[in-house]
Amino acid sequence: MIGKGLSNREIAFALSIAEATVKIHVSAVIRMLGVRNRTEAALLAPTILKGKI
């Protein structure tokens, strides 16, 4: 969903979870990918989804 450009609020709504929960998980994803921000994570998403990483 980050790769599709959804905001934390939009992701929270789609998954029926709290926005704060999304923020925690997005931060964890950013840290695990070793990127600086959600934009870099979004740019990396197509590569990850194709199984190249």
N, CA, C and O atoms as a Tripos MOL2 file, in Angstrom:
@<TRIPOS>MOLECULE
protein
  212   211    53     0     0
PROTEIN
NO_CHARGES

@<TRIPOS>ATOM
      1 N           0.8180   -1.1970    0.0000 N.3       1 MET1
      2 CA          0.0000    0.0000    0.0000 C.3       1 MET1
      3 C           0.8610    1.2600    0.0000 C.2       1 MET1
      4 O           0.4810    2.2940   -0.5500 O.2       1 MET1
      5 N           2.0280    1.1490    0.6280 N.am      2 ILE2
      6 CA          2.9690    2.2700    0.5750 C.3       2 ILE2
      7 C           3.3790    2.4930   -0.8750 C.2       2 ILE2
      8 O           3.4620    3.6290   -1.3420 O.2       2 ILE2
      9 N           3.6330    1.3960   -1.5800 N.am      3 GLY3
     10 CA          4.0400    1.4650   -2.9850 C.3       3 GLY3
     11 C           2.9880    2.0830   -3.8820 C.2       3 GLY3
     12 O           3.3060    2.6380   -4.9340 O.2       3 GLY3
     13 N           1.7390    1.9880   -3.4700 N.am      4 LYS4
     14 CA          0.6500    2.5860   -4.2340 C.3       4 LYS4
     15 C           0.4380    4.0450   -3.8750 C.2       4 LYS4
     16 O          -0.3940    4.7240   -4.4750 O.2       4 LYS4
     17 N           1.2000    4.5300   -2.8860 N.am      5 GLY5
     18 CA          1.1210    5.9360   -2.5180 C.3       5 GLY5
     19 C           0.0580    6.2690   -1.4870 C.2       5 GLY5
     20 O          -0.2810    7.4380   -1.3040 O.2       5 GLY5
     21 N          -0.4740    5.2550   -0.8100 N.am      6 LEU6
     22 CA         -1.4960    5.5110    0.1970 C.3       6 LEU6
     23 C          -0.8810    6.1320    1.4490 C.2       6 LEU6
     24 O           0.2450    5.8180    1.8360 O.2       6 LEU6
     25 N          -1.6410    7.0080    2.0560 N.am      7 SER7
     26 CA         -1.2090    7.6340    3.3110 C.3       7 SER7
     27 C          -1.4550    6.6670    4.4620 C.2       7 SER7
     28 O          -2.1460    5.6600    4.3060 O.2       7 SER7
     29 N          -0.8830    6.9840    5.6170 N.am      8 ASN8
     30 CA         -1.1280    6.1510    6.8000 C.3       8 ASN8
     31 C          -2.6150    6.0600    7.0950 C.2       8 ASN8
     32 O          -3.1180    4.9900    7.4380 O.2       8 ASN8
     33 N          -3.3080    7.1570    6.9670 N.am      9 ARG9
     34 CA         -4.7490    7.1920    7.2340 C.3       9 ARG9
     35 C          -5.4980    6.2750    6.2650 C.2       9 ARG9
     36 O          -6.3880    5.5320    6.6780 O.2       9 ARG9
     37 N          -5.1450    6.3250    4.9930 N.am     10 GLU10
     38 CA         -5.8110    5.4810    3.9990 C.3      10 GLU10
     39 C          -5.5210    3.9990    4.2410 C.2      10 GLU10
     40 O          -6.4060    3.1550    4.0990 O.2      10 GLU10
     41 N          -4.2840    3.6930    4.6040 N.am     11 ILE11
     42 CA         -3.9200    2.3090    4.9080 C.3      11 ILE11
     43 C          -4.6900    1.8280    6.1290 C.2      11 ILE11
     44 O          -5.2140    0.7140    6.1360 O.2      11 ILE11
     45 N          -4.7600    2.6590    7.1540 N.am     12 ALA12
     46 CA         -5.4830    2.2990    8.3780 C.3      12 ALA12
     47 C          -6.9500    2.0140    8.0730 C.2      12 ALA12
     48 O          -7.5170    1.0420    8.5730 O.2      12 ALA12
     49 N          -7.5480    2.8470    7.2700 N.am     13 PHE13
     50 CA         -8.9490    2.6540    6.9140 C.3      13 PHE13
     51 C          -9.1390    1.3510    6.1450 C.2      13 PHE13
     52 O         -10.0630    0.5890    6.4290 O.2      13 PHE13
     53 N          -8.2670    1.0960    5.1740 N.am     14 ALA14
     54 CA         -8.3730   -0.1210    4.3490 C.3      14 ALA14
     55 C          -8.2030   -1.3890    5.1730 C.2      14 ALA14
     56 O          -8.8270   -2.4090    4.8800 O.2      14 ALA14
     57 N          -7.3700   -1.3330    6.1930 N.am     15 LEU15
     58 CA         -7.0970   -2.5110    7.0150 C.3      15 LEU15
     59 C          -7.9100   -2.5470    8.3090 C.2      15 LEU15
     60 O          -7.8110   -3.4990    9.0840 O.2      15 LEU15
     61 N          -8.7000   -1.5230    8.5350 N.am     16 SER16
     62 CA         -9.5160   -1.4030    9.7580 C.3      16 SER16
     63 C          -8.6640   -1.4840   11.0250 C.2      16 SER16
     64 O          -8.9810   -2.2100   11.9680 O.2      16 SER16
     65 N          -7.5710   -0.7130   11.0160 N.am     17 ILE17
     66 CA         -6.6950   -0.6250   12.1830 C.3      17 ILE17
     67 C          -6.4380    0.8390   12.4800 C.2      17 ILE17
     68 O          -6.7800    1.7090   11.6790 O.2      17 ILE17
     69 N          -5.8410    1.1140   13.6220 N.am     18 ALA18
     70 CA         -5.5560    2.4920   14.0120 C.3      18 ALA18
     71 C          -4.4150    3.0760   13.1750 C.2      18 ALA18
     72 O          -3.4870    2.3690   12.7840 O.2      18 ALA18
     73 N          -4.5070    4.3560   12.9170 N.am     19 GLU19
     74 CA         -3.4650    5.0470   12.1610 C.3      19 GLU19
     75 C          -2.1140    4.9520   12.8690 C.2      19 GLU19
     76 O          -1.0750    4.8440   12.2170 O.2      19 GLU19
     77 N          -2.1270    4.9930   14.1950 N.am     20 ALA20
     78 CA         -0.8810    4.8720   14.9610 C.3      20 ALA20
     79 C          -0.2250    3.5120   14.7240 C.2      20 ALA20
     80 O           1.0010    3.4120   14.6830 O.2      20 ALA20
     81 N          -1.0350    2.4720   14.5700 N.am     21 THR21
     82 CA         -0.5060    1.1340   14.2920 C.3      21 THR21
     83 C           0.1770    1.1090   12.9320 C.2      21 THR21
     84 O           1.2460    0.5180   12.7780 O.2      21 THR21
     85 N          -0.4330    1.7440   11.9610 N.am     22 VAL22
     86 CA          0.1610    1.8280   10.6220 C.3      22 VAL22
     87 C           1.4920    2.5510   10.7000 C.2      22 VAL22
     88 O           2.4720    2.1180   10.0940 O.2      22 VAL22
     89 N           1.5360    3.6440   11.4360 N.am     23 LYS23
     90 CA          2.7600    4.4320   11.5670 C.3      23 LYS23
     91 C           3.8990    3.5790   12.1280 C.2      23 LYS23
     92 O           5.0320    3.6580   11.6550 O.2      23 LYS23
     93 N           3.5940    2.7740   13.1270 N.am     24 ILE24
     94 CA          4.6070    1.8960   13.7230 C.3      24 ILE24
     95 C           5.1270    0.9020   12.6880 C.2      24 ILE24
     96 O           6.3350    0.6950   12.5660 O.2      24 ILE24
     97 N           4.2110    0.2920   11.9480 N.am     25 HIS25
     98 CA          4.6160   -0.7150   10.9670 C.3      25 HIS25
     99 C           5.3560   -0.0970    9.7750 C.2      25 HIS25
    100 O           6.3130   -0.6790    9.2650 O.2      25 HIS25
    101 N           4.9150    1.0700    9.3410 N.am     26 VAL26
    102 CA          5.6090    1.7520    8.2450 C.3      26 VAL26
    103 C           7.0360    2.0880    8.6760 C.2      26 VAL26
    104 O           7.9750    1.9180    7.8980 O.2      26 VAL26
    105 N           7.1990    2.5570    9.8930 N.am     27 SER27
    106 CA          8.5420    2.8550   10.4010 C.3      27 SER27
    107 C           9.4090    1.6050   10.4210 C.2      27 SER27
    108 O          10.5890    1.6550   10.0760 O.2      27 SER27
    109 N           8.8240    0.4880   10.8230 N.am     28 ALA28
    110 CA          9.5690   -0.7780   10.8470 C.3      28 ALA28
    111 C           9.9670   -1.2120    9.4450 C.2      28 ALA28
    112 O          11.0860   -1.6830    9.2390 O.2      28 ALA28
    113 N           9.0780   -1.0620    8.4900 N.am     29 VAL29
    114 CA          9.3760   -1.4210    7.1000 C.3      29 VAL29
    115 C          10.5060   -0.5550    6.5600 C.2      29 VAL29
    116 O          11.4290   -1.0580    5.9200 O.2      29 VAL29
    117 N          10.4330    0.7360    6.8170 N.am     30 ILE30
    118 CA         11.4740    1.6590    6.3600 C.3      30 ILE30
    119 C          12.8230    1.2660    6.9460 C.2      30 ILE30
    120 O          13.8340    1.2420    6.2450 O.2      30 ILE30
    121 N          12.8250    0.9580    8.2400 N.am     31 ARG31
    122 CA         14.0660    0.5530    8.9070 C.3      31 ARG31
    123 C          14.5960   -0.7590    8.3290 C.2      31 ARG31
    124 O          15.7950   -0.8790    8.0770 O.2      31 ARG31
    125 N          13.7270   -1.7380    8.1190 N.am     32 MET32
    126 CA         14.1420   -3.0500    7.6080 C.3      32 MET32
    127 C          14.6760   -2.9650    6.1780 C.2      32 MET32
    128 O          15.5890   -3.7030    5.8060 O.2      32 MET32
    129 N          14.1080   -2.0680    5.3860 N.am     33 LEU33
    130 CA         14.5650   -1.9140    4.0030 C.3      33 LEU33
    131 C          15.8460   -1.0960    3.9060 C.2      33 LEU33
    132 O          16.5310   -1.1110    2.8840 O.2      33 LEU33
    133 N          16.1560   -0.3880    4.9770 N.am     34 GLY34
    134 CA         17.3520    0.4360    4.9740 C.3      34 GLY34
    135 C          17.2160    1.6830    4.1200 C.2      34 GLY34
    136 O          18.1960    2.1790    3.5650 O.2      34 GLY34
    137 N          15.9940    2.1860    4.0180 N.am     35 VAL35
    138 CA         15.7610    3.4130    3.2600 C.3      35 VAL35
    139 C          15.5190    4.5610    4.2290 C.2      35 VAL35
    140 O          15.3230    4.3470    5.4250 O.2      35 VAL35
    141 N          15.5340    5.7730    3.7040 N.am     36 ARG36
    142 CA         15.4170    6.9490    4.5590 C.3      36 ARG36
    143 C          13.9880    7.4090    4.8080 C.2      36 ARG36
    144 O          13.7080    8.0430    5.8260 O.2      36 ARG36
    145 N          13.0810    7.0920    3.8840 N.am     37 ASN37
    146 CA         11.7090    7.5770    4.0390 C.3      37 ASN37
    147 C          10.7290    6.7120    3.2420 C.2      37 ASN37
    148 O          11.1360    5.7970    2.5260 O.2      37 ASN37
    149 N           9.4480    7.0090    3.3720 N.am     38 ARG38
    150 CA          8.4300    6.1900    2.7070 C.3      38 ARG38
    151 C           8.4790    6.3450    1.1970 C.2      38 ARG38
    152 O           8.0580    5.4390    0.4770 O.2      38 ARG38
    153 N           8.9800    7.4710    0.6960 N.am     39 THR39
    154 CA          9.1200    7.6400   -0.7470 C.3      39 THR39
    155 C          10.1160    6.6420   -1.3030 C.2      39 THR39
    156 O           9.8560    6.0110   -2.3280 O.2      39 THR39
    157 N          11.2530    6.4930   -0.6390 N.am     40 GLU40
    158 CA         12.2370    5.5020   -1.0740 C.3      40 GLU40
    159 C          11.6700    4.0940   -0.9530 C.2      40 GLU40
    160 O          11.9180    3.2510   -1.8140 O.2      40 GLU40
    161 N          10.9170    3.8350    0.0960 N.am     41 ALA41
    162 CA         10.2810    2.5210    0.2660 C.3      41 ALA41
    163 C           9.3010    2.2610   -0.8760 C.2      41 ALA41
    164 O           9.2420    1.1510   -1.4060 O.2      41 ALA41
    165 N           8.5360    3.2800   -1.2530 N.am     42 ALA42
    166 CA          7.5750    3.1400   -2.3440 C.3      42 ALA42
    167 C           8.2720    2.8750   -3.6720 C.2      42 ALA42
    168 O           7.7840    2.1000   -4.4950 O.2      42 ALA42
    169 N           9.4070    3.5180   -3.8740 N.am     43 LEU43
    170 CA         10.1570    3.3010   -5.1090 C.3      43 LEU43
    171 C          10.7630    1.9030   -5.1630 C.2      43 LEU43
    172 O          10.9510    1.3380   -6.2400 O.2      43 LEU43
    173 N          11.0600    1.3620   -4.0110 N.am     44 LEU44
    174 CA         11.6500    0.0230   -3.9150 C.3      44 LEU44
    175 C          10.5820   -1.0740   -3.9950 C.2      44 LEU44
    176 O          10.9010   -2.2240   -4.2960 O.2      44 LEU44
    177 N           9.3330   -0.7300   -3.7330 N.am     45 ALA45
    178 CA          8.2450   -1.7070   -3.6650 C.3      45 ALA45
    179 C           8.1160   -2.5870   -4.9090 C.2      45 ALA45
    180 O           7.9750   -3.8010   -4.7550 O.2      45 ALA45
    181 N           8.1550   -2.0550   -6.1220 N.am     46 PRO46
    182 CA          8.0060   -2.9320   -7.2820 C.3      46 PRO46
    183 C           9.0950   -4.0030   -7.3660 C.2      46 PRO46
    184 O           8.8240   -5.1300   -7.7810 O.2      46 PRO46
    185 N          10.3000   -3.6640   -6.9820 N.am     47 THR47
    186 CA         11.3990   -4.6290   -6.9810 C.3      47 THR47
    187 C          11.1530   -5.7200   -5.9440 C.2      47 THR47
    188 O          11.3680   -6.9040   -6.2070 O.2      47 THR47
    189 N          10.7040   -5.3100   -4.7760 N.am     48 ILE48
    190 CA         10.4450   -6.2670   -3.6950 C.3      48 ILE48
    191 C           9.3150   -7.1990   -4.0810 C.2      48 ILE48
    192 O           9.4000   -8.4080   -3.8650 O.2      48 ILE48
    193 N           8.2590   -6.6470   -4.6500 N.am     49 LEU49
    194 CA          7.1030   -7.4540   -4.9930 C.3      49 LEU49
    195 C           7.3920   -8.4430   -6.1130 C.2      49 LEU49
    196 O           6.6910   -9.4460   -6.2470 O.2      49 LEU49
    197 N           8.4040   -8.1780   -6.9110 N.am     50 LYS50
    198 CA          8.8010   -9.1090   -7.9660 C.3      50 LYS50
    199 C           9.7820  -10.1510   -7.4650 C.2      50 LYS50
    200 O          10.2220  -11.0110   -8.2290 O.2      50 LYS50
    201 N          10.1290  -10.0820   -6.1810 N.am     51 GLY51
    202 CA         11.0050  -11.0760   -5.5780 C.3      51 GLY51
    203 C          12.4740  -10.9150   -5.9160 C.2      51 GLY51
    204 O          13.2380  -11.8790   -5.8490 O.2      51 GLY51
    205 N          12.8750   -9.7100   -6.2790 N.am     52 LYS52
    206 CA         14.2810   -9.4780   -6.6330 C.3      52 LYS52
    207 C          15.1360   -9.1480   -5.4380 C.2      52 LYS52
    208 O          16.3600   -9.0860   -5.5490 O.2      52 LYS52
    209 N          14.5090   -8.9310   -4.2850 N.am     53 ILE53
    210 CA         15.2940   -8.6320   -3.0680 C.3      53 ILE53
    211 C          15.0770   -9.7420   -2.0890 C.2      53 ILE53
    212 O          15.6330   -9.7150   -0.9910 O.2      53 ILE53
@<TRIPOS>BOND
     1     1     2 1
     2     2     3 1
     3     3     4 2
     4     3     5 am
     5     5     6 1
     6     6     7 1
     7     7     8 2
     8     7     9 am
     9     9    10 1
    10    10    11 1
    11    11    12 2
    12    11    13 am
    13    13    14 1
    14    14    15 1
    15    15    16 2
    16    15    17 am
    17    17    18 1
    18    18    19 1
    19    19    20 2
    20    19    21 am
    21    21    22 1
    22    22    23 1
    23    23    24 2
    24    23    25 am
    25    25    26 1
    26    26    27 1
    27    27    28 2
    28    27    29 am
    29    29    30 1
    30    30    31 1
    31    31    32 2
    32    31    33 am
    33    33    34 1
    34    34    35 1
    35    35    36 2
    36    35    37 am
    37    37    38 1
    38    38    39 1
    39    39    40 2
    40    39    41 am
    41    41    42 1
    42    42    43 1
    43    43    44 2
    44    43    45 am
    45    45    46 1
    46    46    47 1
    47    47    48 2
    48    47    49 am
    49    49    50 1
    50    50    51 1
    51    51    52 2
    52    51    53 am
    53    53    54 1
    54    54    55 1
    55    55    56 2
    56    55    57 am
    57    57    58 1
    58    58    59 1
    59    59    60 2
    60    59    61 am
    61    61    62 1
    62    62    63 1
    63    63    64 2
    64    63    65 am
    65    65    66 1
    66    66    67 1
    67    67    68 2
    68    67    69 am
    69    69    70 1
    70    70    71 1
    71    71    72 2
    72    71    73 am
    73    73    74 1
    74    74    75 1
    75    75    76 2
    76    75    77 am
    77    77    78 1
    78    78    79 1
    79    79    80 2
    80    79    81 am
    81    81    82 1
    82    82    83 1
    83    83    84 2
    84    83    85 am
    85    85    86 1
    86    86    87 1
    87    87    88 2
    88    87    89 am
    89    89    90 1
    90    90    91 1
    91    91    92 2
    92    91    93 am
    93    93    94 1
    94    94    95 1
    95    95    96 2
    96    95    97 am
    97    97    98 1
    98    98    99 1
    99    99   100 2
   100    99   101 am
   101   101   102 1
   102   102   103 1
   103   103   104 2
   104   103   105 am
   105   105   106 1
   106   106   107 1
   107   107   108 2
   108   107   109 am
   109   109   110 1
   110   110   111 1
   111   111   112 2
   112   111   113 am
   113   113   114 1
   114   114   115 1
   115   115   116 2
   116   115   117 am
   117   117   118 1
   118   118   119 1
   119   119   120 2
   120   119   121 am
   121   121   122 1
   122   122   123 1
   123   123   124 2
   124   123   125 am
   125   125   126 1
   126   126   127 1
   127   127   128 2
   128   127   129 am
   129   129   130 1
   130   130   131 1
   131   131   132 2
   132   131   133 am
   133   133   134 1
   134   134   135 1
   135   135   136 2
   136   135   137 am
   137   137   138 1
   138   138   139 1
   139   139   140 2
   140   139   141 am
   141   141   142 1
   142   142   143 1
   143   143   144 2
   144   143   145 am
   145   145   146 1
   146   146   147 1
   147   147   148 2
   148   147   149 am
   149   149   150 1
   150   150   151 1
   151   151   152 2
   152   151   153 am
   153   153   154 1
   154   154   155 1
   155   155   156 2
   156   155   157 am
   157   157   158 1
   158   158   159 1
   159   159   160 2
   160   159   161 am
   161   161   162 1
   162   162   163 1
   163   163   164 2
   164   163   165 am
   165   165   166 1
   166   166   167 1
   167   167   168 2
   168   167   169 am
   169   169   170 1
   170   170   171 1
   171   171   172 2
   172   171   173 am
   173   173   174 1
   174   174   175 1
   175   175   176 2
   176   175   177 am
   177   177   178 1
   178   178   179 1
   179   179   180 2
   180   179   181 am
   181   181   182 1
   182   182   183 1
   183   183   184 2
   184   183   185 am
   185   185   186 1
   186   186   187 1
   187   187   188 2
   188   187   189 am
   189   189   190 1
   190   190   191 1
   191   191   192 2
   192   191   193 am
   193   193   194 1
   194   194   195 1
   195   195   196 2
   196   195   197 am
   197   197   198 1
   198   198   199 1
   199   199   200 2
   200   199   201 am
   201   201   202 1
   202   202   203 1
   203   203   204 2
   204   203   205 am
   205   205   206 1
   206   206   207 1
   207   207   208 2
   208   207   209 am
   209   209   210 1
   210   210   211 1
   211   211   212 2
@<TRIPOS>SUBSTRUCTURE
     1 MET1         2 RESIDUE 1 A MET
     2 ILE2         6 RESIDUE 1 A ILE
     3 GLY3        10 RESIDUE 1 A GLY
     4 LYS4        14 RESIDUE 1 A LYS
     5 GLY5        18 RESIDUE 1 A GLY
     6 LEU6        22 RESIDUE 1 A LEU
     7 SER7        26 RESIDUE 1 A SER
     8 ASN8        30 RESIDUE 1 A ASN
     9 ARG9        34 RESIDUE 1 A ARG
    10 GLU10       38 RESIDUE 1 A GLU
    11 ILE11       42 RESIDUE 1 A ILE
    12 ALA12       46 RESIDUE 1 A ALA
    13 PHE13       50 RESIDUE 1 A PHE
    14 ALA14       54 RESIDUE 1 A ALA
    15 LEU15       58 RESIDUE 1 A LEU
    16 SER16       62 RESIDUE 1 A SER
    17 ILE17       66 RESIDUE 1 A ILE
    18 ALA18       70 RESIDUE 1 A ALA
    19 GLU19       74 RESIDUE 1 A GLU
    20 ALA20       78 RESIDUE 1 A ALA
    21 THR21       82 RESIDUE 1 A THR
    22 VAL22       86 RESIDUE 1 A VAL
    23 LYS23       90 RESIDUE 1 A LYS
    24 ILE24       94 RESIDUE 1 A ILE
    25 HIS25       98 RESIDUE 1 A HIS
    26 VAL26      102 RESIDUE 1 A VAL
    27 SER27      106 RESIDUE 1 A SER
    28 ALA28      110 RESIDUE 1 A ALA
    29 VAL29      114 RESIDUE 1 A VAL
    30 ILE30      118 RESIDUE 1 A ILE
    31 ARG31      122 RESIDUE 1 A ARG
    32 MET32      126 RESIDUE 1 A MET
    33 LEU33      130 RESIDUE 1 A LEU
    34 GLY34      134 RESIDUE 1 A GLY
    35 VAL35      138 RESIDUE 1 A VAL
    36 ARG36      142 RESIDUE 1 A ARG
    37 ASN37      146 RESIDUE 1 A ASN
    38 ARG38      150 RESIDUE 1 A ARG
    39 THR39      154 RESIDUE 1 A THR
    40 GLU40      158 RESIDUE 1 A GLU
    41 ALA41      162 RESIDUE 1 A ALA
    42 ALA42      166 RESIDUE 1 A ALA
    43 LEU43      170 RESIDUE 1 A LEU
    44 LEU44      174 RESIDUE 1 A LEU
    45 ALA45      178 RESIDUE 1 A ALA
    46 PRO46      182 RESIDUE 1 A PRO
    47 THR47      186 RESIDUE 1 A THR
    48 ILE48      190 RESIDUE 1 A ILE
    49 LEU49      194 RESIDUE 1 A LEU
    50 LYS50      198 RESIDUE 1 A LYS
    51 GLY51      202 RESIDUE 1 A GLY
    52 LYS52      206 RESIDUE 1 A LYS
    53 ILE53      210 RESIDUE 1 A ILE
